[in-house]
Amino acid sequence: MSKVFIFDPDNNTLGSIKDVLEWEGHDVRGSSDANCALKRIMAWIEEDGKGPDIILVEYFASEDDPLYRGGGWLSLELRRPDLATHALLVIMCAKGKAKSVTVLAKVFRERYGAAAYLSKPFNLGMVRDAVNGLLWAHTSSRS
């Protein structure tokens, strides 16, 4: 069983992704608040010494967030050397047309170390397949 953390300010999206991944057998935790997400990820690392295997992050902050801390902020925080997370990072983002998907994937990879980029809107099968594929590839590369 793999461990997945999801950050998405939209509780409906967060809940839907969580349900699909739990149905697949993953241990899933999440948060709709970026600051809370960071605290929960740090607690998970402290709890088992490793934390999540993969972290899904909605790039943009909610307009309701007074500090405007979104996935960009969270992704930078996850790269802190003191955090010691080795989780694969997947950035989800509603911005970008077909031409710019490759450009955004490159920017997210270079700036945040993202393993993948999922362009919204997506269906839940795409999220499931992306998570399972990344986890499979990561596990296979360590063998």
CYANA upper distance limits for C-alpha pairs under 8 A (distance plus 0.5 A):
  1 MET  CA     25 GLY  CA      6.68
  1 MET  CA     26 HIS  CA      5.80
  1 MET  CA     27 ASP  CA      7.20
  2 SER  CA     25 GLY  CA      8.29
  2 SER  CA     26 HIS  CA      5.57
  2 SER  CA     27 ASP  CA      6.63
  2 SER  CA     52 PRO  CA      8.17
  2 SER  CA     53 ASP  CA      6.78
  2 SER  CA    135 LEU  CA      8.33
  3 LYS  CA     26 HIS  CA      6.29
  3 LYS  CA     27 ASP  CA      5.23
  3 LYS  CA     28 VAL  CA      6.44
  3 LYS  CA     51 GLY  CA      7.95
  3 LYS  CA     52 PRO  CA      5.18
  3 LYS  CA     53 ASP  CA      5.66
  3 LYS  CA     54 ILE  CA      7.16
  4 VAL  CA     26 HIS  CA      7.22
  4 VAL  CA     27 ASP  CA      6.63
  4 VAL  CA     28 VAL  CA      5.29
  4 VAL  CA     29 ARG  CA      6.94
  4 VAL  CA     52 PRO  CA      5.77
  4 VAL  CA     53 ASP  CA      6.47
  4 VAL  CA     54 ILE  CA      5.53
  4 VAL  CA     55 ILE  CA      6.29
  4 VAL  CA     56 LEU  CA      8.09
  5 PHE  CA     28 VAL  CA      6.24
  5 PHE  CA     29 ARG  CA      5.43
  5 PHE  CA     30 GLY  CA      5.68
  5 PHE  CA     41 ILE  CA      7.99
  5 PHE  CA     52 PRO  CA      6.62
  5 PHE  CA     54 ILE  CA      6.95
  5 PHE  CA     55 ILE  CA      5.23
  5 PHE  CA     56 LEU  CA      6.69
  6 ILE  CA     14 LEU  CA      7.25
  6 ILE  CA     18 LYS  CA      7.97
  6 ILE  CA     28 VAL  CA      8.06
  6 ILE  CA     29 ARG  CA      6.94
  6 ILE  CA     30 GLY  CA      4.98
  6 ILE  CA     31 SER  CA      7.01
  6 ILE  CA     55 ILE  CA      6.32
  6 ILE  CA     56 LEU  CA      5.19
  6 ILE  CA     57 VAL  CA      6.56
  7 PHE  CA     14 LEU  CA      7.54
  7 PHE  CA     30 GLY  CA      6.17
  7 PHE  CA     31 SER  CA      5.66
  7 PHE  CA     32 SER  CA      6.16
  7 PHE  CA     33 ASP  CA      7.70
  7 PHE  CA     34 ALA  CA      7.31
  7 PHE  CA     37 ALA  CA      6.91
  7 PHE  CA     55 ILE  CA      8.25
  7 PHE  CA     56 LEU  CA      6.61
  7 PHE  CA     57 VAL  CA      5.34
  7 PHE  CA     58 GLU  CA      6.55
  7 PHE  CA     71 GLY  CA      7.91
  8 ASP  CA     13 THR  CA      7.41
  8 ASP  CA     14 LEU  CA      6.01
  8 ASP  CA     31 SER  CA      7.18
  8 ASP  CA     32 SER  CA      5.44
  8 ASP  CA     33 ASP  CA      7.96
  8 ASP  CA     57 VAL  CA      6.81
  8 ASP  CA     58 GLU  CA      5.52
  9 PRO  CA     14 LEU  CA      8.05
  9 PRO  CA     31 SER  CA      8.06
  9 PRO  CA     32 SER  CA      4.58
  9 PRO  CA     33 ASP  CA      6.56
  9 PRO  CA     34 ALA  CA      8.41
  9 PRO  CA     58 GLU  CA      7.90
  9 PRO  CA     61 ALA  CA      7.32
  9 PRO  CA     62 SER  CA      6.25
 10 ASP  CA     14 LEU  CA      6.67
 10 ASP  CA     32 SER  CA      6.91
 10 ASP  CA     62 SER  CA      8.39
 11 ASN  CA     15 GLY  CA      6.40
 11 ASN  CA     32 SER  CA      6.69
 12 ASN  CA     16 SER  CA      6.62
 13 THR  CA     17 ILE  CA      6.65
 14 LEU  CA     18 LYS  CA      6.54
 14 LEU  CA     30 GLY  CA      7.77
 14 LEU  CA     31 SER  CA      8.12
 14 LEU  CA     32 SER  CA      7.73
 15 GLY  CA     19 ASP  CA      6.56
 16 SER  CA     20 VAL  CA      6.86
 16 SER  CA    124 LEU  CA      8.12
 17 ILE  CA     21 LEU  CA      6.71
 17 ILE  CA    124 LEU  CA      7.00
 17 ILE  CA    127 VAL  CA      7.94
 18 LYS  CA     22 GLU  CA      6.49
 18 LYS  CA     28 VAL  CA      6.70
 18 LYS  CA     29 ARG  CA      7.97
 18 LYS  CA     30 GLY  CA      8.22
 19 ASP  CA     23 TRP  CA      6.59
 20 VAL  CA     24 GLU  CA      6.94
 20 VAL  CA    124 LEU  CA      7.55
 20 VAL  CA    128 ARG  CA      7.46
 21 LEU  CA     25 GLY  CA      7.11
 21 LEU  CA     26 HIS  CA      6.19
 21 LEU  CA     27 ASP  CA      8.47
 21 LEU  CA     28 VAL  CA      7.50
 21 LEU  CA    128 ARG  CA      6.89
 22 GLU  CA     26 HIS  CA      5.44
 22 GLU  CA     27 ASP  CA      6.78
 22 GLU  CA     28 VAL  CA      6.70
 30 GLY  CA     37 ALA  CA      7.26
 30 GLY  CA     40 ARG  CA      8.50
 31 SER  CA     36 CYS  CA      7.10
 31 SER  CA     37 ALA  CA      5.71
 32 SER  CA     36 CYS  CA      8.38
 32 SER  CA     37 ALA  CA      7.82
 33 ASP  CA     37 ALA  CA      6.47
 33 ASP  CA     65 ASP  CA      8.46
 33 ASP  CA     70 GLY  CA      8.44
 34 ALA  CA     38 LEU  CA      6.79
 34 ALA  CA     69 ARG  CA      6.42
 34 ALA  CA     70 GLY  CA      6.24
 34 ALA  CA     71 GLY  CA      7.33
 34 ALA  CA     73 TRP  CA      8.36
 34 ALA  CA     74 LEU  CA      6.59
 35 ASN  CA     39 LYS  CA      6.97
 35 ASN  CA     69 ARG  CA      7.74
 35 ASN  CA     74 LEU  CA      8.07
 36 CYS  CA     40 ARG  CA      6.62
 37 ALA  CA     41 ILE  CA      6.60
 37 ALA  CA     74 LEU  CA      8.46
 38 LEU  CA     42 MET  CA      6.64
 38 LEU  CA     74 LEU  CA      7.23
 38 LEU  CA     77 GLU  CA      8.21
 38 LEU  CA     78 LEU  CA      8.16
 39 LYS  CA     43 ALA  CA      6.61
 40 ARG  CA     44 TRP  CA      6.62
 41 ILE  CA     45 ILE  CA      6.78
 41 ILE  CA     51 GLY  CA      7.08
 41 ILE  CA     52 PRO  CA      7.82
 42 MET  CA     46 GLU  CA      6.70
 42 MET  CA     51 GLY  CA      8.00
 42 MET  CA     83 LEU  CA      7.58
 43 ALA  CA     47 GLU  CA      6.40
 43 ALA  CA     51 GLY  CA      8.46
 44 TRP  CA     48 ASP  CA      6.88
 44 TRP  CA     49 GLY  CA      8.22
 44 TRP  CA     50 LYS  CA      7.92
 44 TRP  CA     51 GLY  CA      5.23
 44 TRP  CA     52 PRO  CA      7.68
 45 ILE  CA     49 GLY  CA      5.44
 45 ILE  CA     50 LYS  CA      5.30
 45 ILE  CA     51 GLY  CA      4.34
 45 ILE  CA     52 PRO  CA      7.92
 45 ILE  CA     85 THR  CA      7.90
 46 GLU  CA     50 LYS  CA      7.94
 46 GLU  CA     51 GLY  CA      7.88
 47 GLU  CA     51 GLY  CA      7.99
 50 LYS  CA     85 THR  CA      7.43
 50 LYS  CA     86 HIS  CA      8.20
 51 GLY  CA     85 THR  CA      7.50
 51 GLY  CA     87 ALA  CA      8.13
 52 PRO  CA     87 ALA  CA      6.39
 53 ASP  CA     86 HIS  CA      7.73
 53 ASP  CA     87 ALA  CA      5.04
 53 ASP  CA     88 LEU  CA      6.74
 53 ASP  CA    135 LEU  CA      8.25
 54 ILE  CA     87 ALA  CA      5.26
 54 ILE  CA     88 LEU  CA      4.98
 54 ILE  CA     89 LEU  CA      6.39
 54 ILE  CA     90 VAL  CA      7.93
 54 ILE  CA    131 VAL  CA      8.18
 54 ILE  CA    135 LEU  CA      8.13
 55 ILE  CA     87 ALA  CA      6.86
 55 ILE  CA     88 LEU  CA      6.62
 55 ILE  CA     89 LEU  CA      5.47
 55 ILE  CA     90 VAL  CA      6.61
 56 LEU  CA     89 LEU  CA      6.64
 56 LEU  CA     90 VAL  CA      5.27
 56 LEU  CA     91 ILE  CA      6.46
 56 LEU  CA     92 MET  CA      7.48
 57 VAL  CA     71 GLY  CA      5.91
 57 VAL  CA     74 LEU  CA      8.44
 57 VAL  CA     75 SER  CA      8.06
 57 VAL  CA     89 LEU  CA      7.92
 57 VAL  CA     90 VAL  CA      6.65
 57 VAL  CA     91 ILE  CA      5.39
 57 VAL  CA     92 MET  CA      6.29
 58 GLU  CA     70 GLY  CA      7.72
 58 GLU  CA     71 GLY  CA      5.73
 58 GLU  CA     91 ILE  CA      6.45
 58 GLU  CA     92 MET  CA      5.16
 58 GLU  CA     93 CYS  CA      6.37
 59 TYR  CA     70 GLY  CA      6.43
 59 TYR  CA     71 GLY  CA      4.41
 59 TYR  CA     72 GLY  CA      5.82
 59 TYR  CA     91 ILE  CA      6.62
 59 TYR  CA     92 MET  CA      6.43
 59 TYR  CA     93 CYS  CA      5.94
 60 PHE  CA     70 GLY  CA      5.54
 60 PHE  CA     71 GLY  CA      6.21
 60 PHE  CA     72 GLY  CA      7.37
 60 PHE  CA     93 CYS  CA      7.50
 61 ALA  CA     65 ASP  CA      7.38
 61 ALA  CA     68 TYR  CA      6.10
 61 ALA  CA     69 ARG  CA      6.07
 61 ALA  CA     70 GLY  CA      4.13
 61 ALA  CA     71 GLY  CA      7.01
 62 SER  CA     68 TYR  CA      7.34
 62 SER  CA     69 ARG  CA      8.46
 62 SER  CA     70 GLY  CA      7.48
 63 GLU  CA     68 TYR  CA      7.47
 64 ASP  CA     68 TYR  CA      8.37
 65 ASP  CA     69 ARG  CA      7.25
 69 ARG  CA     73 TRP  CA      6.19
 69 ARG  CA     74 LEU  CA      7.76
 70 GLY  CA     74 LEU  CA      6.79
 71 GLY  CA     75 SER  CA      6.23
 71 GLY  CA     91 ILE  CA      8.16
 72 GLY  CA     76 LEU  CA      6.85
 72 GLY  CA    112 TYR  CA      8.49
 73 TRP  CA     77 GLU  CA      6.77
 74 LEU  CA     78 LEU  CA      6.67
 75 SER  CA     79 ARG  CA      7.18
 75 SER  CA     89 LEU  CA      8.43
 75 SER  CA    112 TYR  CA      6.38
 76 LEU  CA     80 ARG  CA      7.58
 76 LEU  CA    112 TYR  CA      6.59
 78 LEU  CA     83 LEU  CA      7.11
 78 LEU  CA     85 THR  CA      7.50
 79 ARG  CA     83 LEU  CA      7.78
 79 ARG  CA     85 THR  CA      8.27
 79 ARG  CA    112 TYR  CA      7.71
 79 ARG  CA    113 GLY  CA      8.42
 80 ARG  CA     84 ALA  CA      7.97
 88 LEU  CA    114 ALA  CA      7.48
 88 LEU  CA    115 ALA  CA      6.37
 89 LEU  CA    113 GLY  CA      7.57
 89 LEU  CA    114 ALA  CA      5.22
 89 LEU  CA    115 ALA  CA      5.94
 89 LEU  CA    116 ALA  CA      7.39
 90 VAL  CA    114 ALA  CA      6.10
 90 VAL  CA    115 ALA  CA      6.32
 90 VAL  CA    116 ALA  CA      5.33
 90 VAL  CA    117 TYR  CA      6.11
 90 VAL  CA    118 LEU  CA      7.69
 91 ILE  CA    108 PHE  CA      7.82
 91 ILE  CA    114 ALA  CA      7.08
 91 ILE  CA    116 ALA  CA      6.97
 91 ILE  CA    117 TYR  CA      5.38
 91 ILE  CA    118 LEU  CA      6.74
 92 MET  CA    117 TYR  CA      6.33
 92 MET  CA    118 LEU  CA      5.21
 92 MET  CA    119 SER  CA      6.42
 92 MET  CA    120 LYS  CA      7.17
 93 CYS  CA    117 TYR  CA      8.07
 93 CYS  CA    118 LEU  CA      6.98
 93 CYS  CA    119 SER  CA      5.78
 93 CYS  CA    120 LYS  CA      6.06
 94 ALA  CA    119 SER  CA      6.22
 94 ALA  CA    120 LYS  CA      4.76
 94 ALA  CA    121 PRO  CA      6.85
 95 LYS  CA    119 SER  CA      7.73
 95 LYS  CA    120 LYS  CA      7.85
 96 GLY  CA    100 SER  CA      5.94
 96 GLY  CA    101 VAL  CA      6.33
 96 GLY  CA    104 LEU  CA      7.83
 96 GLY  CA    119 SER  CA      7.79
 97 LYS  CA    101 VAL  CA      6.85
 99 LYS  CA    103 VAL  CA      8.32
100 SER  CA    104 LEU  CA      6.52
101 VAL  CA    105 ALA  CA      6.61
101 VAL  CA    119 SER  CA      7.73
102 THR  CA    106 LYS  CA      6.74
103 VAL  CA    107 VAL  CA      6.73
104 LEU  CA    108 PHE  CA      6.52
104 LEU  CA    117 TYR  CA      8.20
105 ALA  CA    109 ARG  CA      6.53
105 ALA  CA    114 ALA  CA      8.48
105 ALA  CA    116 ALA  CA      7.26
105 ALA  CA    117 TYR  CA      5.91
106 LYS  CA    110 GLU  CA      6.57
107 VAL  CA    111 ARG  CA      6.32
107 VAL  CA    112 TYR  CA      8.44
108 PHE  CA    112 TYR  CA      5.89
108 PHE  CA    113 GLY  CA      7.10
108 PHE  CA    114 ALA  CA      6.09
108 PHE  CA    117 TYR  CA      7.85
109 ARG  CA    113 GLY  CA      4.97
109 ARG  CA    114 ALA  CA      4.84
109 ARG  CA    115 ALA  CA      6.89
109 ARG  CA    116 ALA  CA      7.86
110 GLU  CA    114 ALA  CA      8.02
115 ALA  CA    134 LEU  CA      8.48
118 LEU  CA    122 PHE  CA      8.00
118 LEU  CA    127 VAL  CA      8.18
122 PHE  CA    126 MET  CA      6.91
122 PHE  CA    127 VAL  CA      7.90
123 ASN  CA    127 VAL  CA      7.38
124 LEU  CA    128 ARG  CA      6.66
125 GLY  CA    129 ASP  CA      6.50
126 MET  CA    130 ALA  CA      6.51
127 VAL  CA    131 VAL  CA      6.61
128 ARG  CA    132 ASN  CA      6.57
129 ASP  CA    133 GLY  CA      6.28
130 ALA  CA    134 LEU  CA      6.52
131 VAL  CA    135 LEU  CA      6.59
132 ASN  CA    136 TRP  CA      6.46
133 GLY  CA    137 ALA  CA      6.56
134 LEU  CA    138 HIS  CA      6.47
135 LEU  CA    139 THR  CA      6.51
136 TRP  CA    140 SER  CA      6.49
137 ALA  CA    141 SER  CA      6.57
138 HIS  CA    142 ARG  CA      7.10
139 THR  CA    143 SER  CA      7.23
